[in-house]
Amino acid sequence: MLYNTSPDSLFLPQQSNIDPLGFGKVAIVTGCSSGIGLAVTQLLLAHQFQVCGLDVAEFDYHLLREADHGKFHFHKGDLTSPGIVEEGVRICVAGFGPRIDVLVNVAGVMDNFSSADAVTDEVWDKVMAVNLTVPVKMMRAVIPFMKEKKDGCIINVASTAAKSGAVAGVAYTASKHGLIGATKNVAWRFRNEGIRCNAVLPGAIDSSIGKRIAQGGSSNAGSAWDPEAFAEIEPVHALQARPSETTPTITPHEVAKTIVFLISDNARTINGVSLPVDKAWGVV
Ligand SMILES: NC(=O)c1ccc[n+]([C@@H]2O[C@H](COP(=O)([O-])OP(=O)(O)OC[C@H]3O[C@@H](n4cnc5c(N)ncnc54)[C@H](O)[C@@H]3O)[C@@H](O)[C@H]2O)c1
């Protein structure tokens, strides 16, 4: 097994199965403290990357093998606060030297499903800031290092909501659609400078955002769930978001494996794509 079913336990890869893809390389992962970002961090470390993790929430080092602690540096901060993106990159360079080979933009927040007639300024501003502005600022901060080496790989974690208008509220949907636009723009602009930029579009994932949706819970954008708007979306979610024998939830490590594939040489001609990781939910 290359991955655990949940990243919320100590990650113990079978080293014999894992190639040293990241030997001598540095990756930055935003949203590293839980869910998909945690799984990506665990898997990149297993592939021998040095990883700088950025998150507003505390990181639990018990979830990493002790052997990996020296290859991991965590910096706590709200990436939407002024200067924190640049500070994170500065700290990465101070710890691992002046190279950034990989950026994985994972940090994100769900909205409260509110529609265009009801979305509050608070929800709109927060969701756009975390899900769209931060990834673009992160790319702005790391691209100079990638240009310098004429080599680099960026993965933006979008969502089925980046293509569909029927799975989230207006703020989340617009933020993830925007992230696809930014991904394509970066892919084209820097295609001749050795930099690739791709997006993954997870469906319903067994992590905190996915669990909150499956349980009909609340958003993490600081506002109450909008039941009227959710009622319009619920039938689409029922096709995947609730685990059953025929529609098992996808694990964070399965998303992380797809991200590692996109980072690897096997994907060297893949640039500017939006790759669903959703067991066909996105074709509905
Ligand atoms: N879980 C799903 O079903 C699902 C589906 C599609 C897309 N996604 C996307 O995947 C990504 C990760 O989702 P997840 O389910 O692992 O969620 P999660 O809540 O487990 O992890 C998100 C992480 O981002 C961090 N974060 C949030 N705001 C931040 C900020 N301002 N500064 C720094 N860190 C911040 C959180 O602290 C958290 O550790 C998100 O971009 C989400 O939109 C998730």
The ligand as a Gaussian input file, in Angstrom:
#p B3LYP/6-31G(d) Opt

LIG

0 1
 N      -13.070000      17.590000       0.987000
 C      -13.693000      17.676000      -0.161000
 O      -14.725000      17.009000      -0.383000
 C      -13.145000      18.557000      -1.245000
 C      -13.691000      18.442000      -2.516000
 C      -13.207000      19.227000      -3.528000
 C      -12.180000      20.116000      -3.288000
 N      -11.659000      20.227000      -2.043000
 C      -10.579000      21.214000      -1.852000
 O       -9.453000      20.559000      -1.301000
 C       -8.730000      21.464000      -0.488000
 C       -8.486000      20.829000       0.870000
 O       -9.722000      20.469000       1.427000
 P       -9.844000      19.469000       2.666000
 O      -11.110000      18.749000       2.514000
 O       -8.590000      18.715000       2.833000
 O      -10.075000      20.534000       3.821000
 P       -9.482000      20.672000       5.275000
 O      -10.369000      21.655000       5.959000
 O       -9.243000      19.346000       5.897000
 O       -8.068000      21.332000       4.982000
 C       -7.917000      22.655000       4.570000
 C       -6.706000      23.228000       5.260000
 O       -6.528000      24.581000       4.814000
 C       -6.196000      25.355000       5.933000
 N       -6.555000      26.747000       5.737000
 C       -7.790000      27.256000       5.577000
 N       -7.743000      28.590000       5.502000
 C       -6.433000      28.932000       5.600000
 C       -5.741000      30.165000       5.595000
 N       -6.391000      31.330000       5.501000
 N       -4.394000      30.166000       5.724000
 C       -3.721000      28.987000       5.848000
 N       -4.327000      27.796000       5.870000
 C       -5.668000      27.766000       5.734000
 C       -6.995000      24.739000       7.080000
 O       -6.500000      25.110000       8.348000
 C       -6.888000      23.262000       6.792000
 O       -5.776000      22.674000       7.435000
 C       -9.546000      22.752000      -0.442000
 O       -9.018000      23.667000      -1.359000
 C      -10.925000      22.299000      -0.867000
 O      -11.655000      23.334000      -1.460000
 C      -12.105000      19.464000      -1.014000

